[in-house]
């Protein structure tokens, strides 16, 4: 139990949580500022660009992030000479894929074509920073990666936006994209310095022997592509059936949900690599104890969040944004329910992938995407953005159920997944008191 609940682990989680809090404060301030100085249509364009950026990231990375989390800790302990080859391959792959995907998708953007070059640069730098952050996470340097990728970048974006605003007395999409690009350039520089500082005992003789990497990332990548399309396809349907005003409302709801997920994201950032190590080492008893503990925390958190949001979120949205975004609160409630459904089955995707069941996981995500597309076609024209959020909820519920079926089929230790014995409960309770003692 000390492996997970040591003082170092708790302090790391707390620090990442605080970094995320300050990062989201800057991001939240920026959104409030933009809603006051940009039209609703321009806000919709901004979130539309960010939505396409998310698709670019997932398509261009093609499972590289999962590959890094799975293999980099192994190379650090077993074969350090392979690290440089591995990292160089991952970065080169992402660079090539980002250029191909960005150039392809940017032609489909329904915005001013004068911004195309800037958007391409934005997507390229954002993709690089994302993979650098994942590499630092593989090195167990989660704090450093979080500090630069989230806190520093969001802080710099706000600073550059304010500089442009006070110098030119107005702000528009052009200045906003320039601000994000400048921030990404600074973060890219420091990320490269950190990674190079951690690479030791490298050897590039066998760099071109990367067939094993390509085989590993294929199913990882296909799964990630399907997940990302499934999570972002709703914006495209809203744009097709409705307009960018509704994209703005829906995106504000997603931003609020992101703030609510901060504590959980901090836990996942710390525990994801550790859980992967336990799976590889086949320490299933310890693995289930930790997942049971984290799962209970997630379920309780989402229940409390739903109750609080049901009574107070609408008022807060009116205060911080305006009454025109009030419908965003309903989006948040629906998506909280979706996350609540997923919570009892967290980490099953990771377990199946690490235990060589990538094909089954990919099939499930493909079927889930088809269901989400079908439901969006049916629900968005009739119920608007609430229909799109409901489609996401139902497709996530399908994914969760089928993933668990596969988990039960291929793992004979699945019974412990929902079983918390009295001894396990005492361990959970003991470590809960330990956490509160450290915090105090």
C-alpha angles and dihedrals in degrees: 000000000000087000090072106023103043120135089250092054093048093047090048091051091048092049092050089048091052091047090051091048093054090042092054091045089060091044092047091049089051093053092049090049092049094048088056096049105030128063119250089251091055090048087054091051091050093052090042089058091047091050092054087047090058090053090049091052095051096043095045096046092050095188096318091127092057090045091054094049090048100045110024095069088049093052091047091059101033113023117016092171089067094057099083092047090049096048093044091052092049094049094045091049092051093048093053095043093046092054093048096045096042095050090048099046098040090067089064095055112118094214140094108310091215087076096054097097092047091049091051090053090047093052093046095051093043090052092050093049091049094055092044089054090051091050090053089049089053088054087053088248093128094142094055092046092048092047095057103030097046115014102035095037095050091044091052092047090056091047094050092046091052091047091053091045096052093041097047098025092232142055131217140166092278094057090042093056091045089053092052092047093051091049091050091051092056093046091047091056095051093043091055091049091051094049094047089050090057098046111095135162093017128170127192100187095104099037095124092056092090103129091111090057093051092051092049097050097046098082093030089053096045090051092049092048091052092046093050095046089047092052095045104033090090092070091055092051091048089051091048099046100028130013143263093277088068090045087057092052093046093046093051087055090052090050092052090049089052089057091050091051094054098101092048093047089053091055093047092049091058101036101039095079092040092052090049089055091051091052092050091048090047094233091151099161093056089042093056093046091054094044091049090052094048092043092055090051091050094049093049091046094053093046091053091043092052093051094048093045092048091059104030113018096084092056092048092051091053090050098047101033117008141272090272088071095050093110088064089077091065090052090054092050093051093048092048088057088050091053091045089057091050095047099080090054100044119147094017089115090054092047094051093046094050091047091057098258096123094129093059092047091050091051092052093051091048092054090046090053091052090050092049092050091049093048092048090053089052103037107034097063090048104035104019119211092349088061091052092051090048090052089054091050094051095045090049090051090053092049093050095050096047093044089054091049090055090045091055091046097052103033122063090194093062094109090074090058093081096022120096110179122204089258092052090047090052089051091050091048092046093051092045089058089047091054093050090047091053091046092051 
